[in-house]
Amino acid sequence: MIPLEKAYSDCHQIILKNSKTFAKAFDLLPEKKRQAVWAVYAFCRTADDIVDEGTNKEREWASFREELIQFFEGNWDRNSSLWTALDDVFTHFPMERYPFLDMLEGQHWDLVKTRYQTLEEVETYGYYVAGTVGLMLLPILSPQGFDHLKQGAVSLGTAMQLTNILRDIGEDLYLNRIYFPEDIMKKHGYSPEQLENKEKTPSFIQAWEEVAVRAEDLYKEGLISIEEYPEDARFPVKASAYMYWAILHAARKNDYNVFQQRMVVSNDDKKNILKTISG
């Protein structure tokens, strides 16, 4: 049996390696909540890696889903850092099961679907792969009551996923995935063929901006309820939202060069964001 401290440490390494933004934001939480966030992130990252990097993705996805179901039934590998940490999380927080299952369903979309016709369809996908993460975190961030916060959490998660899509257009093309909604491209006179050719035209920028504005609206919707979070969770949630939102500003600052490079928020910008929202 792996020691609990080691299990959480392993989960912490996963978030440090893959998302310094989230690690930086949620490091501000009290220890037990902070560790629980690491475990949830490790679960999500494991599922994501199966879909992106697995050798037999369908089989590995099905196997991981079965592991989750077995975990819910109390049958899990005591030598696994992930399940050991998550078991502790489920013991200490009023966790719900359906967001974990929904998130895996969203990951499965990436195995069977590579094109999206409408923004509504993209936002539905955004709920399954990212809005669900907000729902997983809510019982940790607000364990005394969180039902009234669910819509805001979904809005924030979906906003972050739209931001991912706008940031990762070039990387996704390499994987033969286009999440950019075709109806918005057509509305602005930009074709999927132009996207595949990585043509950064004024029409592309207009289409990109329409999706970005929708993401920004969702960030605003999600932050409306921020004062209803427990005091120790407000700052980390705001920090994660604003640091992710800043990716859109970085893309604009870099002339929408999303085909050629991954947009990142500099450490100085992150420090300024933290300073601003703490003031």
C-alpha positions in Angstrom: 0.0 0.0 0.0 1.4 3.4 -1.0 1.6 6.0 1.8 -0.9 8.8 1.5 1.8 11.4 1.6 3.6 9.8 -1.3 0.3 9.5 -3.2 -0.4 13.2 -2.9 3.2 14.1 -3.7 2.9 12.1 -7.0 -0.3 14.0 -7.9 1.4 17.3 -7.1 4.2 16.5 -9.5 1.6 15.9 -12.3 0.1 19.3 -11.8 3.5 21.0 -11.6 4.6 19.3 -14.8 1.5 20.0 -16.8 -0.2 23.2 -15.6 1.9 25.7 -13.7 -1.0 28.1 -13.9 -3.3 25.9 -11.9 -0.6 24.9 -9.6 0.3 28.5 -8.8 -3.4 29.5 -8.3 -4.4 26.6 -6.1 -1.2 26.6 -4.0 -3.0 29.4 -2.1 -5.5 27.0 -0.7 -5.3 25.4 2.8 -3.3 22.1 2.7 -6.1 19.6 2.7 -8.0 21.4 -0.1 -4.8 22.0 -2.0 -3.9 18.3 -1.9 -7.5 17.4 -3.0 -7.1 19.6 -6.0 -3.9 17.9 -7.0 -5.7 14.5 -6.9 -8.6 15.7 -9.1 -6.1 17.2 -11.5 -4.1 14.0 -11.7 -7.3 12.1 -12.5 -8.2 14.5 -15.4 -4.6 14.5 -16.7 -4.5 10.7 -16.7 -7.7 10.6 -18.8 -6.4 13.3 -21.1 -3.1 11.5 -21.7 -4.9 8.3 -22.6 -6.8 10.1 -25.4 -3.8 12.1 -26.6 -0.9 9.7 -26.2 -2.3 6.1 -25.7 -1.2 3.3 -27.9 -4.6 1.6 -27.9 -6.7 4.6 -26.9 -10.2 3.0 -27.0 -9.1 0.0 -24.9 -7.2 2.2 -22.5 -10.1 4.6 -22.1 -12.5 1.8 -21.4 -10.1 0.3 -18.9 -9.7 3.6 -17.1 -13.4 4.1 -17.0 -13.8 0.6 -15.5 -11.1 1.5 -12.9 -13.2 4.5 -11.9 -16.4 2.4 -11.5 -14.5 -0.1 -9.4 -13.1 2.8 -7.3 -16.7 4.0 -6.7 -17.5 0.5 -5.5 -14.5 0.4 -3.1 -12.3 -1.9 -5.3 -9.1 0.0 -6.3 -5.4 -0.6 -6.5 -3.9 0.3 -3.1 -0.5 0.8 -4.9 -1.9 3.5 -7.1 -1.1 7.1 -6.1 -4.1 8.4 -8.0 -6.7 6.1 -6.4 -5.1 6.3 -3.0 -5.3 10.1 -3.1 -8.8 10.2 -4.5 -10.0 7.8 -1.9 -8.8 10.2 0.8 -10.5 13.1 -1.1 -13.8 11.2 -1.3 -13.5 10.4 2.4 -13.0 14.0 3.5 -15.2 16.0 1.0 -18.8 15.6 -0.2 -17.7 14.5 -3.7 -20.2 13.7 -6.4 -19.6 10.9 -8.9 -21.3 12.1 -12.1 -18.8 14.8 -13.0 -16.0 12.2 -13.1 -18.1 10.0 -15.4 -19.1 13.0 -17.6 -15.5 14.0 -18.0 -14.5 10.6 -19.2 -17.5 10.8 -21.7 -16.1 14.1 -23.0 -12.6 12.6 -23.4 -14.2 9.8 -25.4 -15.5 12.4 -27.9 -11.9 13.0 -28.9 -11.7 9.4 -30.0 -14.7 9.5 -32.3 -15.2 13.2 -33.3 -12.7 15.6 -34.9 -14.9 18.4 -36.3 -17.5 20.7 -34.8 -20.2 22.5 -36.7 -21.5 25.0 -34.2 -20.4 27.0 -31.2 -23.2 25.4 -29.2 -21.7 22.0 -30.0 -18.3 23.2 -28.9 -19.7 24.5 -25.6 -21.4 21.1 -25.0 -18.0 19.5 -25.5 -16.5 22.2 -23.2 -18.9 21.2 -20.4 -17.9 17.5 -20.7 -14.2 18.0 -20.6 -13.8 21.2 -18.5 -17.1 22.3 -17.0 -17.1 19.0 -15.2 -13.7 19.8 -13.6 -15.4 22.8 -12.0 -18.0 20.5 -10.6 -15.4 18.1 -9.3 -13.6 20.9 -7.5 -16.7 22.5 -6.0 -17.1 20.1 -3.1 -13.5 20.7 -2.2 -13.6 24.5 -2.5 -17.0 24.9 -0.9 -17.7 21.7 1.1 -20.5 23.2 3.3 -22.7 23.9 0.3 -22.1 24.3 -3.4 -25.3 23.6 -5.4 -25.9 27.3 -6.0 -22.3 27.6 -7.4 -22.6 24.9 -10.0 -23.6 27.0 -13.0 -20.8 29.4 -12.4 -18.3 26.6 -12.1 -19.5 25.1 -15.4 -19.2 28.6 -17.0 -15.7 29.0 -15.8 -14.7 25.5 -17.0 -16.3 26.0 -20.4 -14.6 29.5 -20.7 -11.2 27.8 -20.1 -11.9 25.1 -22.6 -12.8 27.7 -25.3 -9.5 29.5 -24.4 -7.7 26.2 -24.8 -9.3 25.8 -28.3 -8.3 29.3 -29.3 -4.8 28.8 -28.0 -4.2 25.3 -29.4 -5.5 25.7 -33.0 -2.1 24.9 -34.5 -1.4 22.0 -32.2 -4.9 20.5 -32.7 -4.4 20.7 -36.5 -1.3 18.6 -36.1 -3.5 16.0 -34.3 -6.1 16.3 -37.1 -8.6 17.9 -34.8 -10.6 21.1 -35.5 -12.6 22.4 -32.6 -13.0 25.8 -34.1 -16.8 25.9 -35.0 -17.4 25.8 -38.8 -20.5 28.0 -38.6 -18.5 30.9 -37.2 -15.8 30.4 -39.8 -18.4 30.6 -42.5 -20.1 33.6 -41.0 -16.9 35.5 -41.4 -16.0 34.2 -44.8 -13.3 31.8 -43.6 -13.1 28.2 -44.7 -12.0 25.0 -43.0 -9.5 24.6 -45.9 -8.0 28.0 -45.0 -7.7 26.9 -41.4 -6.0 23.7 -42.4 -3.6 25.8 -44.5 -3.0 28.0 -41.4 -4.0 31.2 -43.2 -4.1 34.0 -40.7 -6.4 36.4 -42.5 -8.6 39.3 -41.2 -11.6 36.9 -41.5 -9.8 34.4 -39.3 -9.1 37.1 -36.7 -12.8 38.1 -36.7 -13.9 34.5 -36.3 -11.3 34.0 -33.5 -12.5 37.1 -31.7 -16.2 36.0 -31.8 -15.3 32.8 -30.0 -13.0 34.8 -27.6 -15.7 37.2 -26.7 -18.0 34.3 -25.9 -15.3 32.9 -23.6 -14.9 36.3 -21.9 -18.7 36.4 -21.3 -18.5 33.0 -19.7 -15.6 34.1 -17.5 -17.7 37.0 -16.3 -20.7 34.7 -15.7 -18.6 32.4 -13.7 -17.1 35.1 -11.6 -20.5 36.7 -10.6 -20.8 34.2 -7.8 -17.2 34.4 -6.5 -18.1 36.2 -3.3 -20.3 33.2 -2.4 -17.3 30.9 -2.1 -15.7 30.3 1.3 -13.1 33.0 1.9 -10.2 30.7 1.5 -11.3 29.6 -2.0 -12.2 33.0 -3.5 -8.7 34.1 -4.3 -7.5 30.8 -5.9 -10.6 30.6 -8.1 -10.2 34.2 -9.2 -6.5 33.7 -9.8 -7.0 30.6 -12.0 -9.8 32.3 -14.0 -7.9 35.5 -14.6 -4.6 33.8 -15.4 -6.4 31.6 -17.9 -8.3 34.6 -19.3 -4.9 36.3 -19.9 -4.1 33.7 -22.5 -6.6 35.4 -24.8 -4.8 38.8 -24.2 -1.5 37.1 -24.9 -2.8 35.9 -28.3 -3.9 39.4 -29.2 -0.6 40.8 -28.0 1.2 38.3 -30.3 -0.9 39.2 -33.3 -3.0 36.0 -33.2 -0.1 33.9 -34.1 -1.8 30.7 -32.8 -0.8 28.6 -35.8 2.9 28.9 -35.1 3.4 29.1 -31.4 1.6 28.3 -28.1 0.4 31.4 -26.3 1.6 31.6 -22.7 1.2 34.1 -19.9 4.6 35.3 -18.7 5.5 35.0 -15.0 5.6 38.8 -14.7 2.0 38.9 -16.1 0.9 36.3 -13.6 2.5 38.2 -10.8 0.7 41.4 -11.9 -2.6 39.5 -12.1 -2.2 38.1 -8.6 -1.2 41.6 -7.4 -4.3 43.2 -9.1 -6.9 40.8 -7.8 -5.5 40.8 -4.3 -5.7 44.5 -4.2 
